[in-house]
Every structure is written in structure tokens, then in C-alpha cells.
């Protein structure tokens, strides 16, 4: 007997197309395609996950929560699902709930550097700078070539009072992303320009 959550090859291909549509900013189209898959496979956590992401993109917080919760009920250890729901909750300032989901995502996928980075940034937002520093240092060890992780580590080091370490991390971020220096300069000019008005 087949798993009622399993997608056929055709449905899996359509789900991939729907993810591509979402990435291209076509959330309505992606959601319609995901919902058509759900009509055929109502217990697909992957299709529910996509519906949740579409709802998030469309500003439907209630729909996103409902779809995330339904997907998690079917796939409670799906690392990407857990992390995306944590990202959503963190953006809504529901930090304790987000942190709990990141912990579950990391238990399921302990080598996923992006999950460690987002966990660290959420710890930082919640005022746990020391724990954030540990998480972000671990993320850098997992993916030392990713500039945004170095940038996050710089923020955590600054928050813990390690200004020299923050400068070192930001230099590393800039070395991996030459455009970063320009963006920082532009942001600083905008801030200083608005301060003089």
C-alpha cells in the first residue's frame, strides 16, 4: 500500500514548478498549483509547506500558520519546513516559538549552516548574545565561505562587546562579497544624510 502523503512523479514535477513560480514572485500562481496538488494528495506535507510559503508571500498570516501547522502535523521532523516556519514566526516577533522550531530543525539537520545562522540571529534579537555567538560561530565553521554568515557573526561579536572580533568578521564578509563594502557605504551615507537633515 502506498503512502497517502507520497506525490506521483507528475505531482512532484508540478510542485517543483510551483516553487519556481514562488521564487519568481508569482505567489498567486504558485499557490493555485499547490492547492491543485493538495486536492489530489491532501496529506502532502510538501504541498502544504508550499501553500504556507505562498500565504506568507501574499500577506495571509492566518493561512500561513494553518498550512505550516498542518504540514508539521504530517512531517514533524522536516528540517526545511521547521526552519521556514521559524523564519515566519521570527519575522512576526514570536521569538520563543521561533527558537523552539529552530532547535527542532537543527536536531533534524545539524549541518545546515543557514539554520544555524537564522537561529543565531533570532537568539540575538531575543537578547541572548552569548548563545547567538556560539550558534553563529558554528555556522561559520560549517560554511566559512558564506559572507552573510560572517556578517551575522560580526553583529553577534559586536553585541557581546568584542569590537575587534566584529571588525575581523566584517572584513571576512567583505572579502567574500566585494559588493558588501559598497552596500555598507551606501547605507552609511543614507544614515548620515538623514541625520543632517
ABEGO torsion letter per residue (X at the ends): XBBAABBBAAAAAAAAAAAAAAAAGBAAAAAAAAAAAAAABAABAAAAAAAAAAAAAAGBAAAAAAAAAAAAAABAABAAAAAAAAAAAAAAGBAAAAAAAAAAAAAABAABAAAAAAAAAAAAAAGBAAAAAAAAAAAAAABAABAAAAAAAAAAAAAAGBAAAAAAAAAAAAAABAAAAAAAAAAAAAAAAAAAX
